[in-house]
Each structure stands twice: as C-alpha cells, then as structure tokens.
C-alpha cells in the first residue's frame, strides 16, 4: 500500500514549532548542502562547477571539510546522472504528486534516494538524516512523516525495482534525449546516454614517455597517446609528476584538435579561446610560436599558472576575440569555441539540466561570429582549426557547412584517419572529427569512452 500524505495541520506557532536539528548531527551538514546545491542546479540552472569550486563555491559547500565536500560531489553527481530513474521510483511511493512549489521537499527526497540506491550508505542512516532534515526546515516540517514512509518503502523495494527502473529511462531530459536521437539515431543515442551514467576516468596529456607514466601512475595508454587512470586515490596535485610539470589533466578528446594542426614547428599560431591552457601547452610543445588569447582575465591567470608549472612560455593576450587585432596574420589559429558542453555530460552531469535548446542556438550563433572573425586572422594558405565539446550538429557539422557556403576563399581541409593513431573511427565521411562518449572501447565501461568533441580544419585559399 502506498503511504498517504499526512493531513494538513495548523501552522505551528513559534512556541511549538520544532527547533532546527543541531549542527552536530553527523552527516547532516553535508546532506543539507547537497540538497541546497541540487536545488540551485535544477531550479536556477546554476552550473555545478561553480557551486563546488573549492575557492569560490557556494557558502554551504565552503563551510564543509574536504571529506564532506567529496561526499556532496558524489551525491550530486549520482543524483544528476540518475535523476529520471530516481523520480520514477519516488513517484511510485507517492499517492499523489508533490505540490508544484514543494521543491525543497523534492530535493530532500532525491538526495536521500541517491544514498539508498547508488551510494554506500546504510539505508537507516539515509532515512533518518532525511527525516531530521525535513523536521529542521519550516518548509518541510509537516512532510517529515511522508519522507519517512516514502524512503522506507523505497529501501524495501530497491532490490526488485532498481534494475527495471534503470532500463525504462534514459536518465536525461526529454529534449536532450530527443536531440541526440535525431542527430545519431536511437541506438547510438542510447549508447551515449548509457555512458553518461558512468563516472569519468582521469585523462592526462604527458610531455613524453606515456607508457612510463601510465605504469608509474597505475593507468593505461590509450590508442591516441593519452594516459588514462580509472580512479584516483589521492588529489591530482599529489600525483608523481604534477609539481615537476610532466603532465596535465586533459580529456582524450580535448587533446585531439591541437594535434590536427599539422606540422606547426616555427609557425606563428594563435590559441584564440586559450584558457585554461591545455591546448596552448600542446601547441608550444609542437614548437610553434604561440599567442594565447582569452577574454577572461581570471582564466588567463589560471592559464599563466598552468604554463608556469609546466615550464612553458607563450605570448599571453587579454582580449575579446572580436576586438583582437594582431600586428600580423597567423599561419594557423585554433578556435576551441565556447559551447553548450553537451559532449562533457559524463564529466559534468548537470549540463542537460542547466542548458536548453535555446542555449544551444544562442551559442551556435556566437560560435559562428567567432569563426568568421578567426578566419580574418590567418594569412592565405593558413588554417583555422575549429572545435568544441558539443554533441549537437547545430554547433558542429551544420555550423561549418553554413560557414563554408557563406565564406569565399574558405575550404574544408579534410582530416585523414591516419593522421593520429586511434582516430579512424572518429573521422566522418566529409573529413571532420566527431567523437562521442560511446566511442573508444577499452574493454571495460570504466576505462572506455571520451568526451563528445567536434573538430573541422578550414583552409584559406591562397
């Protein structure tokens, strides 16, 4: 029998209103922070990265110690990766839907359900903390009994129902699943969405000797040369080679565009949206004369710190690309343009919940303006390597087709499947690069996949 919602009670006076739960209840502060941050993502479409930044994050997150911050990130990651599954399982325990304005209650239930279904937390502890949390919040006090009944029912049913519930949903907003199906077909779209449910491994670009670093760090070398580690047991900064600048964190897909620039040794090359500097570092190591341009002063400071750690140097320019006026034209430019980031959902599971189709259209229009401008910065015979981490053709194949149709003197310089080891399956019939999270099978789900990336090499006829 499904638990019924308790009858409405009179609003308690200040005399008999329950006092907030003491802050000393173990785990409660982390749970409250997770609920608040989930609300910021879902209700206000706030990107999760900013909320969980260890220097400038949300105040409730910043008040936690590092261990509890890690717990909050784990709860939020699982809550977003499995949001529709959790919603369906909770709905089965409710006699009627929650009130539309009961968002705080919904988020309390979701975070508790994450602990029950996907994290190594005792069921009783997850339920008790949720009830304590509900009692401490004036908005949810009267629903404490409902929270208890729904979550206890969920603990009894999870073994029988979780697998079926996972199979019945793609764990994505309808708009996002529909766009993927339209772009890639239903089968490939489902494979991409299945990959999004998995935590991402850690990819490193190394200066040299990838096999040695893979062995030293307990990882593998991917066919493209990236070093991949399934799971870190310590902070990135504590790994061998970090302080010495022997490598940097960079997804395997993100490492490909700079390598498609060809032989750029001694050439004047610009990285036009350069921060945080991973691609800039690749261009420098290819012996190019590199100018790194970015519109964000704070991001350029991060780029400068990264290059200093790596022992690399570039000319760094703080400028909006539309205002950038170099003294002479470049031989080549790399434009890794700001985009919807829909190719990074495995790494950033908030993206489908914070972006909209309107955002994709707006960002595609911005990318087109940036590409038009970038093309004016190269000499005849020069190239623009245009890339982004979006899965949407509106920001990739369709954008480039429109650019080529509208731009006299521009032509596609097709990518060859043999240019970089391991990319043959990612090169389209037209000669563009398209990776998806469903690609790069390394024998186990945890070690397979890479970000969704698009890249096209465009040449200015001489």
WOGI-V586633 format. One record per residue. RES is the residue in one small letter. SS is DSSP state (alpha for helix, beta for strand, coil for the rest). PHI is phi as a letter, one per 30 degrees, with the letter a starting at -180 (NA if undefined). NEAR is the number of other C-alpha atoms within 10 Angstrom. Layout:
# WOGI-V586633
res=[RES;RES]
ss=[SS;SS]
phi=[PHI;PHI]
near=[NEAR;NEAR]
This chain:
# WOGI-V586633
res=[x;x;x;x;x;x;x;x;x;x;x;x;x;x;x;x;x;x;x;x;x;x;x;x;x;x;x;x;x;x;x;x;x;x;x;x;x;x;x;x;x;x;x;x;x;x;x;x;x;x;x;x;x;x;x;x;x;x;x;x;x;x;x;x;x;x;x;x;x;x;x;x;x;x;x;x;x;x;x;x;x;x;x;x;x;x;x;x;x;x;x;x;x;x;x;x;x;x;x;x;x;x;x;x;x;x;x;x;x;x;x;x;x;x;x;x;x;x;x;x;x;x;x;x;x;x;x;x;x;x;x;x;x;x;x;x;x;x;x;x;x;x;x;x;x;x;x;x;x;x;x;x;x;x;x;x;x;x;x;x;x;x;x;x;x;x;x;x;x;x;x;x;x;x;x;x;x;x;x;x;x;x;x;x;x;x;x;x;x;x;x;x;x;x;x;x;x;x;x;x;x;x;x;x;x;x;x;x;x;x;x;x;x;x;x;x;x;x;x;x;x;x;x;x;x;x;x;x;x;x;x;x;x;x;x;x;x;x;x;x;x;x;x;x;x;x;x;x;x;x;x;x;x;x;x;x;x;x;x;x;x;x;x;x;x;x;x;x;x;x;x;x;x;x;x;x;x;x;x;x;x;x;x;x;x;x;x;x;x;x;x;x;x;x;x;x;x;x;x;x;x;x;x;x;x;x;x;x;x;x;x;x;x;x;x;x;x;x;x;x;x;x;x;x;x;x;x;x;x;x;x;x;x;x;x;x;x;x;x;x;x;x;x;x;x;x;x;x;x;x;x;x;x;x;x;x;x;x;x;x;x;x;x;x;x;x;x;x;x;x;x;x;x;x;x;x;x;x;x;x;x;x;x;x;x;x;x;x;x;x;x;x;x;x;x;x;x;x;x;x;x;x;x;x;x;x;x;x;x;x;x;x;x;x;x;x;x;x;x;x;x;x;x;x;x;x;x;x;x;x;x;x;x;x;x;x;x;x;x;x;x;x;x;x;x;x;x;x;x;x;x;x;x;x;x;x;x;x;x;x;x;x]
ss=[coil;coil;beta;coil;coil;coil;coil;coil;coil;coil;coil;coil;coil;coil;coil;coil;coil;coil;coil;coil;coil;coil;coil;coil;coil;coil;coil;alpha;alpha;alpha;alpha;alpha;alpha;alpha;alpha;alpha;alpha;alpha;alpha;alpha;alpha;alpha;alpha;alpha;coil;coil;coil;alpha;alpha;alpha;alpha;coil;coil;coil;coil;coil;coil;coil;alpha;alpha;alpha;alpha;coil;coil;coil;alpha;alpha;alpha;alpha;alpha;alpha;alpha;alpha;alpha;alpha;alpha;alpha;alpha;alpha;alpha;alpha;coil;alpha;alpha;alpha;alpha;alpha;alpha;alpha;alpha;alpha;alpha;alpha;beta;coil;coil;coil;coil;coil;coil;coil;coil;alpha;alpha;alpha;alpha;alpha;alpha;alpha;alpha;alpha;alpha;alpha;alpha;alpha;alpha;alpha;coil;coil;coil;coil;coil;alpha;alpha;alpha;alpha;alpha;alpha;alpha;alpha;alpha;alpha;alpha;alpha;alpha;alpha;coil;coil;coil;coil;alpha;alpha;alpha;alpha;alpha;alpha;alpha;alpha;alpha;alpha;alpha;alpha;alpha;alpha;alpha;alpha;alpha;alpha;alpha;alpha;alpha;alpha;alpha;alpha;alpha;alpha;alpha;coil;coil;coil;coil;coil;coil;alpha;alpha;alpha;alpha;alpha;alpha;alpha;alpha;alpha;alpha;alpha;coil;alpha;alpha;alpha;alpha;alpha;alpha;alpha;alpha;alpha;alpha;alpha;coil;coil;coil;coil;coil;beta;beta;beta;beta;beta;coil;coil;coil;alpha;alpha;alpha;alpha;alpha;alpha;alpha;alpha;coil;coil;beta;beta;coil;coil;coil;coil;coil;beta;beta;beta;coil;coil;coil;coil;coil;coil;alpha;alpha;alpha;coil;coil;coil;coil;coil;coil;coil;coil;beta;beta;beta;coil;coil;coil;coil;coil;coil;alpha;alpha;alpha;alpha;coil;coil;coil;coil;coil;coil;coil;coil;beta;beta;beta;beta;coil;coil;coil;coil;coil;coil;alpha;alpha;alpha;alpha;alpha;alpha;alpha;alpha;coil;coil;coil;beta;beta;beta;beta;beta;beta;coil;coil;alpha;alpha;alpha;alpha;alpha;alpha;alpha;alpha;alpha;alpha;alpha;alpha;alpha;alpha;coil;coil;coil;coil;beta;beta;beta;beta;coil;coil;alpha;alpha;alpha;coil;coil;coil;coil;coil;coil;beta;beta;beta;beta;beta;beta;beta;coil;coil;coil;coil;coil;alpha;alpha;alpha;coil;coil;coil;coil;coil;coil;alpha;alpha;alpha;alpha;coil;coil;alpha;alpha;alpha;alpha;alpha;alpha;alpha;alpha;alpha;alpha;alpha;alpha;alpha;alpha;alpha;alpha;alpha;alpha;alpha;coil;coil;beta;beta;beta;beta;beta;beta;beta;beta;beta;beta;beta;coil;coil;coil;coil;alpha;alpha;alpha;coil;alpha;alpha;alpha;alpha;alpha;alpha;alpha;alpha;alpha;alpha;coil;coil;coil;beta;beta;beta;coil;coil;coil;coil;coil;coil;coil;coil;coil;coil;coil;alpha;alpha;alpha;beta;coil;coil;coil;coil;coil;beta;beta;beta;coil;coil;coil;coil;coil;coil;coil;coil;coil;alpha;alpha;alpha;coil;coil;coil;coil;coil;beta;beta;beta;beta;beta;beta;beta;beta;coil;coil]
phi=[NA;d;d;d;d;e;d;d;c;d;d;d;d;d;d;c;d;d;d;e;d;d;d;d;d;e;i;d;d;d;d;d;d;d;d;d;d;d;d;d;d;d;d;c;h;d;e;d;e;d;d;c;d;d;c;b;d;e;e;d;d;d;d;c;d;d;d;d;d;d;d;d;d;d;d;d;e;d;d;d;d;b;d;d;d;d;e;d;d;d;e;d;c;c;d;b;d;d;e;e;c;d;d;d;d;e;d;d;d;d;d;d;d;e;d;d;c;b;c;d;b;e;e;d;d;d;d;d;d;d;d;d;d;e;d;d;c;e;d;b;e;d;c;e;d;d;e;d;d;d;d;d;d;d;d;d;c;d;d;d;c;d;e;d;d;d;d;c;b;c;h;a;e;e;d;d;d;d;d;d;d;d;d;b;i;d;d;d;d;d;d;d;d;d;d;d;d;c;d;d;d;c;c;b;c;c;d;a;h;e;d;d;d;d;d;d;c;i;b;b;c;d;e;d;j;d;c;c;c;d;a;c;c;b;d;e;d;c;d;e;j;d;d;d;i;d;a;b;d;a;e;e;d;d;d;d;e;d;d;d;d;i;d;c;e;i;d;d;b;c;c;d;b;d;d;d;j;d;d;e;d;d;d;d;d;d;i;d;d;c;c;c;c;a;d;c;d;d;d;d;d;d;d;d;d;d;d;d;d;d;i;c;b;b;d;c;b;c;a;d;e;d;c;d;b;d;d;b;d;c;d;a;b;c;c;c;d;d;b;d;i;d;d;c;d;d;d;b;d;d;e;d;c;c;c;b;e;d;d;d;d;d;d;d;d;d;d;d;d;d;d;e;d;e;d;d;c;c;d;e;j;d;b;c;c;c;b;a;c;c;c;d;e;d;c;b;e;d;d;d;d;d;d;d;d;c;c;d;i;c;b;d;c;d;d;c;e;c;d;b;e;j;c;e;d;c;c;d;d;d;j;c;c;b;c;b;d;d;d;i;d;c;j;b;e;d;c;c;i;a;d;d;b;b;b;b;c;c;c;c;d;d]
near=[6;12;16;14;18;11;8;8;7;7;11;12;8;8;7;8;13;14;12;14;14;11;9;8;10;11;14;19;21;23;23;21;22;27;24;17;25;28;18;17;19;16;12;12;17;19;19;22;12;12;19;20;13;13;8;11;15;18;11;17;25;17;14;15;10;12;9;18;21;14;16;24;18;17;24;25;23;22;27;27;26;23;21;20;23;23;17;14;19;19;14;14;21;17;13;12;11;13;9;7;8;12;16;17;23;19;20;24;24;26;24;26;28;23;21;22;19;14;16;9;13;11;19;13;15;23;24;17;21;26;24;19;23;27;22;18;17;15;13;20;21;20;20;19;16;21;28;20;19;24;25;18;18;22;17;11;13;16;11;9;12;17;11;12;18;17;11;12;16;23;22;21;13;11;11;19;18;14;16;21;15;12;14;16;12;14;10;16;23;18;15;26;22;20;23;26;20;18;21;25;20;20;24;23;23;21;15;11;11;21;17;14;22;19;12;13;16;14;23;22;18;20;14;15;21;24;29;26;19;16;14;13;7;8;7;13;9;10;13;14;16;15;12;10;17;18;22;21;17;19;22;24;25;24;20;23;23;24;17;18;19;11;11;18;14;13;15;18;27;30;24;24;24;26;24;19;22;21;24;29;27;20;25;20;15;19;14;20;20;26;22;28;22;22;19;15;13;13;16;22;15;15;22;20;14;19;21;12;16;18;12;15;17;17;10;18;17;16;17;15;18;12;9;17;11;11;6;10;17;24;20;29;26;26;25;25;22;17;23;25;20;24;26;24;27;26;19;20;26;25;23;23;19;18;17;16;14;9;13;19;16;14;18;24;15;16;23;17;14;21;22;15;15;24;25;13;21;22;17;17;14;19;28;28;24;24;27;24;27;27;28;27;18;18;27;25;19;12;16;22;12;12;18;14;10;11;12;10;13;20;16;18;17;17;22;15;17;10;12;15;11;14;20;14;12;18;20;16;9;12;17;22;28;24;27;25;26;21;19;21;13;13;8;8;17;16;21;19;25;25;26;25;27;29;28;25;22;23;22;21;13;9]
